[in-house]
Amino acid sequence: MKKKYIFTAIPIVIIILGTVFYWIFLRPNPEIEKAIKSLNSQNWDVAISKMKEVLFDDENNIEAKAILIYANYRKYCEENKITDFEKVIENSFENVYKTKLLFFQDKLNDRGFLNKKDKVNFIENSKKIRKYLAQFNVTTDDIKAVLEIAKRGCELGVDYLKLSQGDEVDQALHSYFLAGNSFFGNSNSGQNLIKLAKLNDKAQIMFLLCGTKFINDIKKEAENDQSLFGRYAKYLVISSLLKDQINSFFNDYPRLESALSKLEDIEFEPMKEKKYLYNFSFDNNEIFYNENLFENFLNILEKNNKAGIDVDYLIRDDLSVISFYGYDPKSQKFITRLYSFNNKDVSRIEFKETDKKYFEFLSDSSLYRLDDFDVKANELTVSLDYIKLVDDYKYEDRWNPKKNYYPYLNMYTGGYDYVKVPYKRREFKSYKKIFALNNNTADFLRSE
């Protein structure tokens, strides 16, 4: 009987201990719970007030900081009449995406891999975000603290806020929380974001914020000819497949650097006004700022701490084109390599022109860039930008001390002459090569 009693009592003891453990260690702060109820009732001011009180007593409370930021943003949306999905994205996505990039730049900074210019930009951008949060009484020591708040905020948003069936602002913020949760490693949130994006295609842009585990889920959609998802899904799949191509580029050119950074250094003027015609453009290593490629980038930097690459994508339904740009200080050449993606594989494009075949474009003073891909005409355009000096004239005011003569005074007075002056004008030009593209083979058609 005693043994039977003991076995019966064990589950009861476990339940009691579990309950005590929950109430002591796991149960949320009662004020946090009240604030969440206020948020679900759209009473932003009450939530803000309660979280300020919590932070007054515990300035390091991450949950209170996350809720305070969210409540203030909801109040901002209400006061500025931001009432639809697009307005939320327009108002906030760029800053959220930049914060994601700072996550990777912070890791590079810790390893001493940021050059002087990039480090200055990193510190400036991280301070800008932290100053923005400080106006809401949210203090942080560094960008790591900001990301810790973001992580906890996404968890709270998914688990406790009733947003999925709300208005467009609710749905936009819910998609942010799902994407953020995915970025920080929660695969279920990524899968739920895919479901949401099938119902609301405006949420597809959130794919760009997701994490490594999201790729396997989205690959199936990218291979589906009838998928509702387009360029965002394909961009992620393409990026996940570029590791071998990137390694090959750096193996062939071990000292490879960013082409665009080099053009800025030599003050090549067209690059200052570069207009991106592409769906996605990644300057100075931004392509590596995702978990699928980042560790590989660290290995490259171990061998070459100035390593750099720029990447352009032209996303199309059946066939997409990717371009790599780099500068090799050893040969002093700008190098361009192009690849095709047919919804499954990435292949390097072979170019055929008269009697020669080649896989890359080389230039001394500028770079060949991916300009356009006309799917209907099946024509791929590659352009070389350059400066042409053109004879021209301009008018200048020049001081003439003998501009006016007064005979009765026998004296001169000065004045300005409007003088026509010749000069060499720097004119931006592009030399275009047009090819017929068939999967990974491009035959030369004409130049312009």
C-alpha positions in Angstrom: 0.0 0.0 0.0 2.8 2.4 0.9 4.5 1.8 -2.5 1.3 2.4 -4.3 0.8 5.6 -2.3 4.3 6.8 -3.2 3.8 6.2 -7.0 0.5 8.0 -6.8 2.0 10.9 -5.0 5.0 11.4 -7.4 2.9 13.1 -10.2 1.2 15.3 -7.7 4.6 16.4 -6.2 5.9 17.1 -9.8 2.8 19.2 -10.6 3.2 21.2 -7.4 6.9 21.8 -7.9 6.2 22.7 -11.6 3.6 25.2 -10.5 5.8 26.8 -7.9 8.7 27.0 -10.4 6.4 28.7 -12.9 5.1 31.3 -10.5 8.6 32.0 -9.2 10.7 31.9 -12.4 8.5 31.8 -15.5 5.4 33.7 -14.9 5.6 37.1 -16.6 5.8 40.3 -14.5 2.1 41.2 -13.7 2.7 44.7 -15.1 4.0 43.2 -18.3 0.8 41.1 -18.5 -1.3 44.3 -17.9 0.6 46.1 -20.6 0.0 43.3 -23.1 -3.7 43.4 -22.3 -3.6 47.2 -22.9 -1.9 46.6 -26.3 -4.5 44.1 -27.3 -7.2 46.7 -26.4 -5.2 49.3 -28.4 -4.7 51.4 -25.3 -1.2 52.6 -26.2 -0.9 55.3 -23.5 -1.7 52.9 -20.6 0.9 50.4 -21.9 3.5 53.2 -22.3 2.8 54.4 -18.7 3.1 51.0 -17.2 6.3 50.1 -19.0 7.9 53.4 -17.9 7.1 52.5 -14.3 8.6 49.0 -14.7 11.8 50.5 -16.3 12.0 53.0 -13.5 12.4 50.1 -11.0 14.3 47.8 -13.4 16.1 49.7 -16.1 17.3 46.5 -17.7 13.9 44.9 -18.2 14.1 43.7 -21.9 10.4 42.9 -22.1 9.4 46.3 -20.9 11.7 48.0 -23.4 10.3 45.9 -26.3 6.7 46.7 -25.3 7.5 50.4 -24.9 8.9 50.6 -28.4 6.0 48.8 -29.9 3.4 50.9 -28.0 5.1 54.1 -29.0 5.2 53.0 -32.7 1.5 52.1 -32.6 0.7 55.5 -31.1 2.8 57.1 -33.8 0.9 55.2 -36.6 -2.4 56.4 -35.1 -1.4 60.0 -34.8 0.1 60.1 -38.3 -2.8 58.2 -39.9 -0.8 55.2 -41.0 -3.6 52.9 -41.6 -2.6 50.4 -44.3 0.0 47.7 -44.9 1.9 49.7 -47.6 2.2 52.8 -45.4 3.7 50.7 -42.5 6.3 49.2 -44.9 7.1 52.5 -46.5 7.5 54.1 -43.0 9.6 51.4 -41.4 11.0 48.6 -43.6 14.2 50.4 -44.6 15.2 51.0 -41.0 14.4 47.4 -40.0 16.4 46.0 -42.9 19.4 48.3 -41.9 19.1 46.9 -38.3 19.4 43.4 -39.7 22.6 44.4 -41.6 24.0 45.9 -38.4 23.7 42.5 -36.8 26.3 41.2 -39.2 28.4 44.3 -39.2 28.6 44.0 -35.4 30.1 40.5 -35.8 32.6 41.8 -38.3 33.5 44.7 -36.0 34.1 42.2 -33.2 36.5 40.3 -35.4 38.3 43.5 -36.6 37.2 43.0 -40.2 35.5 46.3 -40.8 37.7 48.8 -42.7 37.9 52.4 -41.4 35.1 53.7 -43.6 32.7 50.8 -42.9 33.5 51.0 -39.2 32.6 54.7 -39.1 29.3 54.0 -40.9 28.6 51.1 -38.6 29.1 53.2 -35.4 27.2 56.1 -36.9 24.2 53.9 -37.8 24.1 52.0 -34.6 24.2 55.3 -32.6 21.4 56.7 -34.7 19.1 53.7 -33.9 20.0 53.9 -30.2 19.3 57.7 -30.1 16.0 57.0 -31.7 15.1 54.4 -29.0 16.3 56.7 -26.2 13.5 59.2 -27.0 11.1 56.5 -25.8 13.0 56.0 -22.6 14.7 52.9 -24.0 18.4 52.9 -23.1 21.0 50.6 -24.7 24.7 50.1 -24.4 25.4 48.9 -27.9 23.8 47.4 -31.0 23.8 43.9 -29.3 21.4 45.3 -26.7 19.1 46.6 -29.5 19.1 43.2 -31.1 18.3 41.5 -27.8 15.3 43.7 -27.4 14.2 43.0 -31.0 14.5 39.3 -30.4 12.4 39.3 -27.2 9.9 41.8 -28.9 9.3 39.4 -31.8 8.7 36.5 -29.4 6.2 38.5 -27.4 4.5 39.8 -30.5 4.0 36.3 -31.9 3.0 34.7 -28.6 0.9 37.3 -26.9 -0.3 40.0 -29.3 -3.6 39.4 -31.1 -2.6 40.7 -34.6 -3.2 38.0 -37.1 -6.9 38.7 -37.6 -6.6 42.5 -37.1 -6.5 45.4 -39.5 -3.8 46.1 -42.1 -1.5 47.7 -39.6 -1.9 44.7 -37.3 -1.1 42.3 -40.1 1.9 44.3 -41.2 3.4 44.2 -37.7 2.4 40.6 -37.3 4.4 39.8 -40.4 7.4 41.8 -39.0 7.2 39.7 -35.8 7.1 36.4 -37.8 10.0 37.4 -39.9 12.0 38.6 -36.9 11.3 35.3 -35.1 12.5 33.4 -38.2 15.7 35.5 -38.3 16.4 34.6 -34.7 15.9 30.9 -35.4 12.2 30.0 -35.1 11.3 27.8 -38.1 7.6 27.8 -37.2 7.3 31.5 -37.6 8.9 31.3 -41.0 6.3 28.7 -42.1 3.5 30.9 -40.7 4.8 33.9 -42.6 4.6 31.8 -45.9 1.0 31.1 -45.1 0.3 34.7 -44.4 2.0 35.8 -47.6 -0.2 33.5 -49.6 -3.2 35.4 -48.3 -1.6 38.8 -48.5 1.1 39.2 -51.1 2.2 42.5 -49.5 3.9 40.4 -46.8 6.4 38.8 -49.3 8.9 41.6 -48.7 9.3 40.3 -45.2 11.1 37.2 -46.6 14.2 39.4 -46.8 14.3 39.6 -43.0 14.0 35.9 -42.4 16.7 33.5 -41.2 18.6 30.4 -42.5 15.9 27.8 -41.7 13.5 29.8 -43.9 15.3 28.9 -47.1 14.3 25.2 -47.1 10.7 26.2 -46.8 10.8 28.8 -49.5 12.8 26.7 -52.0 9.7 24.5 -52.7 7.7 27.7 -53.6 10.5 29.0 -55.8 10.4 25.8 -57.9 6.7 25.9 -58.3 5.7 27.4 -61.7 2.3 28.4 -60.3 3.6 29.8 -57.1 2.1 33.1 -55.8 5.6 34.1 -54.7 7.9 35.9 -57.1 11.2 37.8 -56.9 11.6 37.8 -53.1 11.5 34.0 -53.0 13.8 33.6 -55.9 16.3 36.1 -54.5 16.6 34.1 -51.3 17.0 30.8 -53.2 19.6 32.3 -55.5 21.6 33.7 -52.6 21.6 30.3 -50.9 23.2 28.8 -54.0 26.0 31.3 -54.6 28.6 29.9 -52.2 30.6 27.9 -54.7 30.6 30.7 -57.3 31.8 33.3 -54.8 34.6 31.0 -53.6 35.6 30.4 -57.2 35.8 34.2 -57.8 38.0 34.7 -54.7 40.2 31.6 -55.5 40.9 33.1 -59.0 41.5 36.5 -57.6 42.8 36.1 -54.0 43.1 39.9 -53.5 39.7 40.7 -54.9 38.1 44.0 -53.6 34.8 45.8 -54.0 34.6 47.3 -57.5 32.2 50.1 -56.5 34.4 51.1 -53.5 37.4 51.3 -55.9 35.5 53.5 -58.3 34.5 55.8 -55.5 38.2 56.0 -54.4 39.2 57.2 -57.9 36.2 59.5 -58.0 34.6 58.0 -61.1 31.7 60.4 -61.3 29.0 58.2 -62.9 29.1 55.9 -59.8 28.2 58.8 -57.5 24.9 59.0 -59.4 24.5 55.3 -60.1 20.9 54.4 -60.7 19.9 50.9 -59.8 17.8 49.4 -62.5 17.8 46.0 -60.8 15.5 44.2 -58.5 18.3 43.7 -55.9 21.7 45.4 -55.6 24.3 44.6 -53.0 27.3 46.9 -52.7 30.5 46.2 -50.7 29.7 42.8 -49.3 26.1 43.2 -48.4 25.4 39.9 -50.2 27.1 38.2 -47.3 24.8 39.6 -44.7 22.7 36.5 -44.3 23.3 33.3 -42.4 23.7 31.2 -45.5 26.9 33.0 -46.6 28.2 34.9 -43.6 30.5 32.1 -42.2 31.9 31.6 -45.6 32.7 35.3 -45.8 34.6 35.2 -42.5 36.8 32.4 -44.0 37.5 34.6 -47.0 38.4 37.6 -44.8 40.8 35.5 -42.9 42.8 35.2 -46.1 42.2 38.7 -47.4 41.0 41.3 -44.9 40.2 43.7 -47.7 38.0 41.2 -49.6 35.0 42.7 -51.3 32.4 41.9 -53.9 29.3 43.7 -55.4 26.4 41.8 -56.7 23.4 42.6 -58.9 20.3 40.6 -59.6 17.8 40.8 -62.5 14.9 38.6 -61.4 12.7 37.2 -64.1 10.0 34.5 -64.2 11.8 31.8 -66.2 15.4 32.9 -66.2 17.2 35.3 -63.9 20.7 36.9 -64.3 23.2 37.5 -61.5 26.3 39.7 -61.9 29.5 39.7 -59.7 31.7 42.8 -59.7 35.2 43.0 -58.3 38.5 44.8 -58.6 41.9 43.0 -58.6 44.7 45.2 -57.4 47.3 42.8 -58.7 46.3 43.1 -62.4 44.6 46.5 -61.8 41.5 45.3 -63.6 37.8 45.6 -62.9 36.2 42.2 -63.4 32.6 41.2 -64.1 31.2 37.7 -64.1 27.6 36.8 -65.0 25.4 33.8 -64.0 22.0 32.5 -65.0 19.4 31.0 -62.7 16.7 28.7 -64.1 14.6 28.2 -60.9 16.9 25.4 -59.8 20.6 25.9 -60.5 23.1 28.8 -60.9 25.4 28.5 -63.9 28.2 30.7 -65.1 27.4 32.3 -68.5 29.8 31.7 -71.4 30.0 34.6 -73.9 30.7 34.0 -77.6 31.9 36.7 -79.9 33.3 36.1 -83.4 36.1 33.5 -82.8 36.5 33.9 -79.1 34.8 32.6 -76.0 35.1 34.1 -72.5 33.5 33.9 -69.1 34.3 37.4 -67.7 34.6 41.0 -68.7 37.8 43.0 -67.9 38.3 46.7 -67.9 41.1 49.1 -66.8 39.1 52.2 -65.7 35.5 51.2 -65.1 33.4 48.0 -65.0 31.1 46.2 -67.4 27.7 46.1 -65.6 24.6 44.1 -66.0 22.3 46.5 -67.7 19.1 44.7 -68.9 17.6 41.4 -69.7 14.7 41.5 -72.2 12.9 38.2 -71.7 10.7 38.6 -74.8 13.6 39.4 -77.1 15.8 37.1 -75.2 18.5 39.8 -75.2 21.1 40.4 -72.5 22.7 43.8 -72.4 26.1 44.5 -70.7 27.3 48.1 -70.5 30.7 49.7 -70.0 30.4 53.2 -68.4 33.1 55.7 -69.3 33.9 59.4 -69.3 34.3 61.2 -72.7 35.9 64.7 -72.7 33.9 67.0 -75.0 34.8 70.5 -76.2 32.3 73.0 -74.8 32.0 76.6 -73.7 30.8 78.4 -70.6 30.5 82.0 -69.6 32.3 83.5 -66.6 32.3 86.9 -64.9 35.8 88.3 -65.0 36.9 91.5 -63.3 38.2 94.1 -65.7 39.9 97.1 -64.0 39.5 99.2 -67.1 36.0 98.3 -67.9 34.8 101.9 -68.1 36.7 105.0 -69.3 35.6 108.5 -68.4 37.4 111.0 -70.8 36.5 114.2 -68.9 38.1 112.7 -65.8 40.8 110.8 -67.7 40.2 107.8 -65.5 39.1 104.1 -65.6 36.6 102.3 -63.3 36.5 98.6 -63.0 33.6 96.2 -63.8 32.8 92.6 -64.8 33.0 91.3 -68.4 30.8 88.3 -69.4 33.4 86.1 -71.1 33.0 83.0 -73.2 35.5 80.4 -72.0 36.4 77.1 -73.7 36.7 74.0 -71.5 36.6 70.2 -71.6 33.3 68.8 -70.4 33.2 65.4 -68.8 30.3 63.5 -70.5 29.0 60.2 -69.2 28.7 57.6 -71.9 27.9 53.9 -72.1 29.2 51.3 -74.5 26.7 48.5 -74.8 27.1 44.9 -75.9 24.0 42.9 -76.6 23.9 39.1 -76.6 21.2 36.4 -77.3 21.0 34.5 -74.0 20.1 30.8 -74.0 20.3 29.5 -70.4 24.1 29.8 -69.7 25.3 30.6 -73.3 25.3 34.2 -74.7 26.0 34.8 -78.4 27.0 38.3 -79.5 24.4 40.2 -81.5 25.5 43.8 -81.8 27.0 46.8 -80.0 25.6 50.2 -79.4 
